[in-house]
Amino acid sequence: MNNPAPRKVLRNLAGGIFFLLLCCRASGAAPPDRVGVDEHLGARIPLDITFRDESGVPVLLSDLVKGPTIILPVYYRCSNVCFTLQGHVANALQKLERRPLEEYRVISVSFDEEETPEMAARSKHAYLSAMKKPFPVDGWRFLTGDLNSIRRLTDALGYGFQRQRHEFAHPVASIVIAGDGTIVRYLYGVSILSKDLALALVEAKSGVAGGSIRKLMDYCFSYDPAGRTYVFNLLRVSATVVILCTGGFLAFLLLTGRKRKQRIPEK
C-alpha cells in the first residue's frame, strides 16, 4: 500500500513555491542589482535621454553635452559620499584654468527616481554659492529623471547601484565624456584632484588640436588604475629630453665643423 504522506509533502512544497513566485511577480521583485563600475571606455552614451533640469523643464542630454563633460552620478539626499564628492569637485573646478561652459560642463544626475527638481535646485544653490570664484549657472546642471531614463544612462556608463530602503549602495565615480558622448575616463573616489580633471578634459576635447594634445598627453602621462590618478612618465620624458639634447649637440658640432672647413682657404 502506497504511503500518501510524501506526495502530500511534495504537493504542499510545490504549492508554497508557486505562491512565492506569484508574490514576487505581483510585487515586482527582481534580483538585486550589482553594485560597482564596469568601465565602457570608448563607448558612447545615448544623448537622446530626457531628464528634468533644476526648474523641472524636460531637457535632452544632447542639449547639454556640447563638449567635454563631467558626469557625476549621485543622489541629492545623500549626506555622505555624494555630498563629499560634489564638494571636492566644486573645489577642484575653482583651480581649473579652463573656462566653464565654454570649454567644459559638469552634470550631476540623480539615480533616485523619487527625487524632484526642487531637491536638485537646492543642491545646485548649495554648491555654486559655496564656490569663491564665480561659476556660470549653466556650467553645472543638476538633473532628475524617471527610472527608465536613469537606467539608460547608468547602464551605458556601466554604473551599478542598488536601492536599500531610503538609501543606496553605489560606487563613487566621476565619468568624463567627449562632446559626442564617448566615454574617455573614469575617476574614482571623493578626492578629485584638479590635475586629474584637467587631463581628463584634455582627453575629452574633440577636434584636430585636441587629438594632437591627447597624443602628447598620452606620451607624457599615463593613467594608473591602481592609484586611480594620472602619473607623469618621468623616465620616458627624461630619456626623450636627453636624446633630443644629444642629437641637437651633435647637429651643432656637424654644422660648426662644416662652416670651419668652408672658411679654411685652399693652399
N, C-alpha and C positions, 0 to 999 in steps of 0.2 A: 504494500500500500504506500502511495507516494505521500510524502510529508509536505503539506501546503505552506509551512512556515517560511522556508527560504524564498519561495516565489512571492509570498506576501511582502517580505522584506525588500526584494528587488523592485516590486511594484511601487512600494512607498518611496524607495530611494529615487526611482525614475521620476515619480510624481514631484518629489521635492526639487530635483534638478530642473525639471520643466518649469516649475513655479518660479525658481530663482532666475531662470533665463527670461521669463516673461517680465519679472520685476525689473531686471536690468534693462530690458528693451523699453519698458514703459518709462523708466526714469532717465533714459538716455545715457546710461552709464557706459564708459569706454575705458579701455586700458590706459593707465597713467602715461602721460607724455614724457619723453626722455628730456632730461634737463642737461643742457650743455650746448656747445657750439660745434657744428660740422662745417668747417670752412669751405666756402664755394668761391674761392678766388678765381677771377676771370669770368665768372657767370654774371649775367645781367638780371637785375631785379625788374619786375613788371612795373612800369611807370604809369599804367592806366588805373592804378588803385585809387579809390576815392576815400579820403578821410575828412574829418571836420577840423577846421582851424580853431584858434582861441575864441573867435567870435561865433562859432557854430556854423560857419559857412562851409559848404562842401568844397573841397579842393583836391585836384588831381596831383599825384606826385610829379607828373611831368611839368606841372606849372611851377613847382618849387625847385626841382633838380635841373638846374641850368648849367652847372659846372661842378667842380669838386664839392662834395657834400659829406658832412659828418653826421651819421645817423646814430642816435642814442636810444636803444630800446629800454624803456623804463616803465614804471607806473607811478603816478603822482602822489598816491597815498603812502608810498614807501618812505619811511623816515630814516632808513638805514643806508644801504649801499647806493640806491638810486639818488638819494639826496646828496650823498658824498661825491658820487661820480659827476653829477652835473655841476656841483660846486667847484670841483677840480678842473673841469672843462672850462668853466667860466673864468677861472684864474689863468689857465693856460692860454685862452683866447686873447687875454689882455697883453700877452707877451709876444703874440704873433705880429710880424711886420706886414703881413698880408691884409688887404682891405676886405672886411666882411661885406657880404652881399655882392660886391663886385668880383672878388676872387674866390670866394667860398661861402658856404652857408651851413648852418647847423640845424638839424631837425630832431627834436625829441618826440618819440612816438610811444604812446601808452599801449601796452599789450593787455590792459584790463578793459574789456568791452563795456564795463559798467561805469567807467569814469566819464566825466562830462567836460564840455568845452570850458565851463566855468572853473573847473579844477585846473585845466590846462592854462587858463588865463592867470590864475593866481600863481602858479608855478613860474610862468614867464615873468610876471612882475617881480617876483621874489629874486630871481637870478639876475635879471637885467638891472634892477635897481641896486643890487649889491656890487655891480661892476664899477670900478672907479673911472675907467675910460668909457666914453660914450660908445654905445653899441647900437647899430640900427635895429629897429624893432622887427623888421622883416628879415634880418640876418639870422635870427634864431627863432624857428617856428616850433610850436608845441601842438601836437595833433592827438586826436582821439578818433576812434572808429568802431565799427561793428566787428564781430568775431571773424567774419569771412575776410574782411579787408586786412585785419591784423594777421590772420593765419597766412594769407597770401604773401605778405611781406616777410614775416618771420621765417616761413618755410623757404622762401627764396634766399634769405640771408643765412639759413642753416642755424637759426637761433631757436633753441628749445627751452620751453618753460613749463611750469606746472602750477595750477592753482591749488592752494592749500587753505581752504575756507576763505578768509578775508585777506590772506597774504599769498605770496608767490615764491616758489623756489625757482631761481633763474640765474643764469650766468651774468657776469659783469663784463660787458664788451662794448666797444665803440667801433663802428664799421664805417670805413671811408670808401666812397664810391665816386666814379667819374660822372661827367655830365650825361653820358648815355646810359647810366645805370650799372656800369660794370663795377663789380666789387674788386677793389685793389688792395685793401689792407684791413686786418682785424687788430685792434689794440685792446689789450686785456687789463682788467683791474681798475681801481678807482684813482690810482696815482697816474694821471695823464700828464706827460711832460710836453712842454711846448715844442721842443725839438722833434719829438715823435709825430706830433700833429703836423708840423711844418713839412717834414719829409714825406709823410703820407699824402699830404695835399699836393706836393710836387709830383708824386706818383700818379695822382688822380687828374692832374692837369692835362687837358687834351690839346691837340694841335702839334705842328712840327716842332716848335720851340720846346713844348712840353716833352716831346719824345726825346729830343737831344739832351735836355736836362735830366730826364729819367735815366738815360744811359750813363751819364756822368755820375748820377747819384748811386746807381746800381754798382758802379765801379768803386766809388769811394766809401759807400756804406752798404752794410748787409743787415737784414732783419734777423735777429736772434730769437727763434721761437721759444727757447728755454727761458731767456731773460725777458722776452716779450718787449723788446726795445730795439732801436737801431744802433748798430755798433760801427764805429769808424774803423775801416780797414787800414790800420797803421802800417803794417808790413807791406801791403800791396802799394799803397800810396808812396811810402818811403822808397821802395825799390824803383818805382816809376820816376821819382824825382832824381834819384842817383843816376839812373840810366840816361835821363834827359840831360842832366848836368854833364855827365861824362861825354855824351855824344856832342853836346854843344862845345865843350872844351876841345875835343878832337877836331871838330869842324873849324874852330878858331885857329888851331895850330896849322891845319892844312891851308887855310886861306892866307894866313900871315906868311907861311913858308913860300907860297906861290908868289906873293907880292914881293918878297925879298929877292927871289930868283929873277923876277922881271926887272928889278931895279939894278941888279948887278950888270955893269957894262961888259960886253964881249971884248976880249983881248985879241 
